[in-house]
Amino acid sequence: MHSDPIVFHIFVIFTGSAILATLALYARQALLVGYIVWGILLGPSAFAIIKDTSIITQIAHIGIIFLLFLLGLNLQPQDLLRTVRKTTVVTIISSLIFSGLGFGIAWAFGFDFWENLLIGASVMFSSTIIGLKLLPTTVLHHKHAGELMVSILLLQDLIAIVVLLILQGTRDGGTSIIDIGLLILGLPLLIGFAHLFERYILFKLMSRFDKIQEYIFLVTIGWCLGMAELATFLSLSHEIGAFIGGVILARNPITRFIADSLKPLRDFFLVIFFFALGASLNLNVLYTVLLPATVLACVMLFVKPFIFKYLMVKGGEPAPLSLEIGVRLGQISEFSLLIAVVALSTGVISDKASYLIQAATIITFMVSSYYIVITYPSPIAVSDRLRRD
């Protein structure tokens, strides 16, 4: 019936999302929740308007890459290094606490040891997309909160990569020494290459043709996606590669133009991401894990903000700022969804355990994003008083 499924997918995603967004604004609800609900309704387990979500999921991943690239564009390397050193202890201790809670909840609901371990590992992380998408640009650029959140999320991403590498190793018969070596050396190698290439090639090209906006736009996208692909070659993630590419480019005088020109492109792909998140949820399996998923999600939503607050206050941060950061990082991560899928494909966990992780993650996405936009300043706040860009 539809000769071009990509065009049809884009049509139903954005036309429906626009209608739901309009209704959400009139009802003073969060837009992100509307995108997820629309995905659930059109997904394979509901009305099945979109039967295969794999294509849109792959397309949506580009939005995360652009989000991290734009994030890096607004951070100076020296500021990032200083903040990462400060948040390392907070990230490690909080990750251990969250994983312990996740392990205990899974054990209480009768999952086996390895499933408990993977469920615990999956809830360690906070969502980069929710955390940064709902953070006002002014906060991200000029305030300490943005730097703290970025450094915590970056360290969590590195831990997630280790978990994924171990899971891949179980499928391939073991993680090789070469893989481990690439992981250890990958980050400094990537940073070194990016620094040299930007200094001796990219900066000169942009300086030479900076009046041709189309060229700057094209080169920027090429640099962002090129760094993302290079990162995967070094056993890192697309997101870390894009982020490093942005940080290295942050010293360029035309950074502000680059950031402004890429924001619409980022938002386009992020709408697809949240739709794909809802569409990928299998309602036929959801009811079997609804109770443990709800308990796991509620515990994480309640505990994470206060653990982050306690640890950051101990580190010298103001209590109100620490609590706000904790709330903004109070959900489970999109990395958790990836861990659930990879662990299922390797046979480490069952369908039920995998859907427990996925359902709990989506529940925290919806509740956390809704609470943030009605409580704290954000670009899509439901109140004019809180709306900041």
Buried (B, 14 or more C-beta within 10 A) or exposed (E): EEEEBEEBBBEBBBEBBEEBBEEBBEEEBBBBBBBBBBBBBBBBBBEEBBEEBEEBBEBBBBBBBBBBBBBBBBBEBEBBEEBBEBBEEBBEBBBEBBBEBBBEBBBEBEBEEBBBBBBBBBBBBBBBBBBBBBBBBEBBEEEBBBBBBBBBBBBBBBBBBBBBBBBBBBEEEEBEEEBBEBBEEBBEBBBEBBBEBBEEEBBEEBEEEBEEEEBBBEBBBEBBBBBBEBBEEBBBBBBBBBBBBBBBBBEBEBBEBBBEBBBEBBBBBBBBBBBBBBBBBBEEBBEBBBEBBEBBBBBBBEBBBBBBBBBBBEEEBEEEBBBBBBBBBBBBBBBBBBBBBBBBEBEBBBEBBBBBBBBBBBBBBBBBBBBBBBBBBBBBBBEEEBBBE
